[in-house]
Amino acid sequence: MKLNPYQSALAAGLYIVLVVSLMQFASTFAKPDETILAPIAFLSTFVLSAAVMGYLFLLQPITMYMEGKKDEAIRHFLKTVVAFSLITAIVFLLAVFVG
């Protein structure tokens, strides 16, 4: 799947919204747990998130780099990071001023 940098950044933001929403929803049903399952679930979610973000941020630039399009790969990666930074800043400002 070829995504442009802005689609990749948006997909990363939507993935975060999905994970947080699922955690919020699950926390309404879960009771406090002192078993080993909570840390395992946390670490598993962390590793899955790292893999998804790595795919969204790095797959396209690495592919371009391997094809010899080094400058284009760097620009693609930086555009993705800047777009995601803007999304993060907007969410932060909403949290401060609205939430």
VOBA-1610 file (N, C-alpha, C; in pm, whole numbers, padded with zeros to 5 digits, always signed):
BEGIN
Met+00085-00117+00000Met+00000+00000+00000Met+00090+00123+00000Lys+00075+00207-00101Lys+00153+00330-00109Lys+00072+00444-00049Leu+00127+00504+00055Leu+00064+00619+00117Leu+00155+00740+00099Asn+00093+00855+00078Asn+00175+00974+00078Asn+00203+01012+00224Pro+00295+01104+00250Pro+00332+01134+00389Pro+00215+01179+00475Tyr+00122+01252+00415Tyr+00010+01304+00491Tyr-00089+01192+00526Gln-00106+01098+00436Gln-00191+00982+00466Gln-00127+00897+00575Ser+00004+00881+00571Ser+00073+00803+00673Ser+00057+00868+00810Ala+00074+01000+00817Ala+00060+01072+00943Ala-00084+01062+00995Leu-00180+01077+00905Leu-00321+01066+00944Leu-00353+00924+00992Ala-00301+00823+00922Ala-00323+00684+00964Ala-00263+00660+01102Ala-00147+00717+01129Ala-00085+00703+01262Ala-00173+00766+01369Gly-00225+00884+01340Gly-00315+00950+01434Gly-00442+00870+01458Leu-00499+00816+01351Leu-00620+00735+01364Leu-00593+00606+01441Tyr-00476+00549+01420Tyr-00439+00428+01495Tyr-00434+00460+01645Ile-00376+00573+01680Ile-00368+00612+01821Ile-00508+00632+01878Val-00594+00698+01803Val-00732+00718+01848Val-00801+00584+01870Leu-00780+00489+01779Leu-00840+00356+01792Leu-00790+00285+01917Val-00660+00285+01940Val-00603+00216+02057Val-00653+00280+02186Val-00653+00412+02193Val-00699+00480+02314Val-00847+00455+02337Ser-00926+00457+02231Ser-01069+00431+02244Ser-01095+00289+02295Leu-01023+00192+02240Leu-01038+00055+02287Leu-00997+00041+02434Met-00890+00109+02473Met-00847+00103+02613Met-00951+00167+02705Gln-01006+00280+02663Gln-01109+00346+02743Gln-01232+00256+02756Phe-01273+00197+02645Phe-01390+00110+02644Phe-01365-00013+02732Ala-01248-00073+02719Ala-01216-00193+02797Ala-01206-00162+02946Ser-01161-00042+02980Ser-01144-00009+03122Ser-01278+00004+03194Thr-01386+00026+03121Thr-01517+00033+03185Thr-01563-00105+03231Phe-01513-00210+03166Phe-01553-00345+03201Phe-01451-00415+03290Ala-01329-00372+03286Ala-01223-00442+03359Ala-01223-00400+03505Lys-01197-00494+03590Lys-01180-00463+03732Lys-01030-00455+03759Pro-00991-00387+03865Pro-00847-00380+03897Pro-00788-00520+03908Asp-00677-00538+03841Asp-00619-00672+03831Asp-00477-00671+03884Glu-00447-00764+03970Glu-00313-00775+04027Glu-00237-00893+03968Thr-00285-00947+03858Thr-00216-01060+03795Thr-00109-01009+03700Ile-00039-01102+03643Ile+00067-01068+03548Ile+00012-01031+03411Leu-00117-01049+03389Leu-00175-01025+03258Leu-00175-00877+03218Ala-00192-00787+03313Ala-00194-00644+03280Ala-00060-00597+03221Pro+00054-00627+03284Pro+00181-00586+03222Pro+00206-00654+03088Ile+00164-00779+03074Ile+00181-00848+02946Ile+00098-00779+02838Ala-00025-00743+02871Ala-00111-00673+02775Ala-00051-00537+02739Phe+00002-00466+02837Phe+00063-00336+02811Phe+00182-00349+02717Leu+00273-00440+02747Leu+00391-00458+02663Leu+00355-00508+02523Ser+00257-00594+02514Ser+00213-00643+02383Ser+00155-00529+02299Thr+00076-00444+02361Thr+00021-00328+02290Thr+00132-00233+02247Phe+00231-00214+02334Phe+00344-00126+02302Phe+00422-00178+02181Val+00450-00308+02180Val+00525-00368+02069Val+00443-00361+01940Leu+00315-00392+01947Leu+00229-00381+01829Leu+00227-00238+01776Ser+00217-00142+01866Ser+00215-00002+01824Ser+00347+00039+01759Ala+00458-00008+01813Ala+00588+00022+01752Ala+00596-00034+01611Ala+00544-00154+01592Ala+00545-00216+01459Ala+00456-00139+01361Val+00338-00100+01405Val+00246-00026+01318Val+00306+00110+01282Met+00360+00180+01380Met+00420+00312+01353Met+00543+00299+01264Gly+00623+00195+01286Gly+00738+00172+01200Gly+00694+00150+01056Tyr+00589+00074+01038Tyr+00535+00051+00903Tyr+00488+00182+00841Leu+00411+00258+00915Leu+00354+00382+00861Leu+00459+00488+00833Phe+00560+00498+00919Phe+00660+00603+00904Phe+00778+00563+00816Leu+00814+00435+00815Leu+00942+00396+00755Leu+00934+00313+00628Leu+00827+00240+00605Leu+00823+00149+00490Leu+00847+00222+00358Gln+00770+00325+00333Gln+00782+00398+00207Gln+00920+00463+00191Pro+00971+00536+00292Pro+01104+00595+00276Pro+01216+00491+00257Ile+01209+00380+00327Ile+01313+00278+00311Ile+01306+00218+00171Thr+01184+00194+00122Thr+01168+00141-00014Thr+01226+00239-00116Met+01195+00366-00100Met+01249+00467-00192Met+01402+00473-00183Tyr+01453+00466-00062Tyr+01598+00472-00042Tyr+01667+00354-00110Met+01608+00237-00096Met+01667+00117-00158Met+01659+00123-00311Glu+01562+00197-00363Glu+01550+00215-00508Glu+01642+00325-00560Gly+01720+00385-00471Gly+01814+00489-00512Gly+01757+00630-00508Lys+01635+00644-00460Lys+01571+00777-00451Lys+01596+00834-00312Lys+01721+00859-00279Lys+01759+00896-00143Lys+01700+01030-00100Asp+01710+01131-00184Asp+01656+01263-00148Asp+01505+01258-00131Glu+01438+01187-00221Glu+01293+01174-00213Glu+01253+01097-00086Ala+01331+00997-00050Ala+01303+00919+00071Ala+01314+01006+00196Ile+01417+01087+00202Ile+01436+01174+00318Ile+01323+01277+00326Arg+01287+01336+00212Arg+01177+01433+00210Arg+01046+01368+00254His+01021+01246+00206His+00898+01174+00243His+00892+01152+00394Phe+01002+01104+00450Phe+01007+01078+00594Phe+00986+01208+00673Leu+01056+01314+00635Leu+01044+01440+00708Leu+00904+01500+00695Lys+00842+01488+00579Lys+00705+01535+00563Lys+00610+01458+00654Thr+00632+01327+00665Thr+00548+01246+00752Thr+00563+01290+00897Val+00687+01311+00940Val+00713+01353+01078Val+00652+01491+01105Val+00669+01584+01013Val+00613+01718+01031Val+00460+01713+01035Ala+00399+01637+00946Ala+00253+01625+00944Ala+00203+01563+01074Phe+00272+01459+01122Phe+00231+01397+01248Phe+00252+01493+01365Ser+00358+01572+01360Ser+00383+01672+01465Ser+00270+01775+01469Leu+00222+01815+01354Leu+00110+01910+01349Leu-00017+01848+01407Ile-00042+01723+01372Ile-00158+01653+01429Ile-00145+01645+01580Thr-00027+01611+01629Thr-00002+01602+01772Thr-00022+01737+01840Ala+00027+01844+01779Ala+00011+01978+01835Ala-00136+02017+01843Ile-00213+01983+01739Ile-00356+02014+01740Ile-00426+01939+01852Val-00395+01811+01867Val-00456+01731+01975Val-00417+01788+02111Phe-00290+01826+02127Phe-00244+01884+02253Phe-00320+02014+02283Leu-00333+02101+02184Leu-00405+02227+02205Leu-00552+02202+02237Leu-00613+02105+02172Leu-00752+02070+02205Leu-00764+02020+02348Ala-00667+01940+02390Ala-00669+01888+02527Ala-00655+02000+02629Val-00572+02097+02599Val-00548+02208+02692Val-00667+02303+02697Phe-00720+02340+02582Phe-00821+02444+02578Phe-00965+02394+02579Val-00987+02271+02536Val-01124+02219+02531Val-01147+02116+02642Gly-01051+02026+02658Gly-01066+01915+02751Gly-01033+01955+02890
//
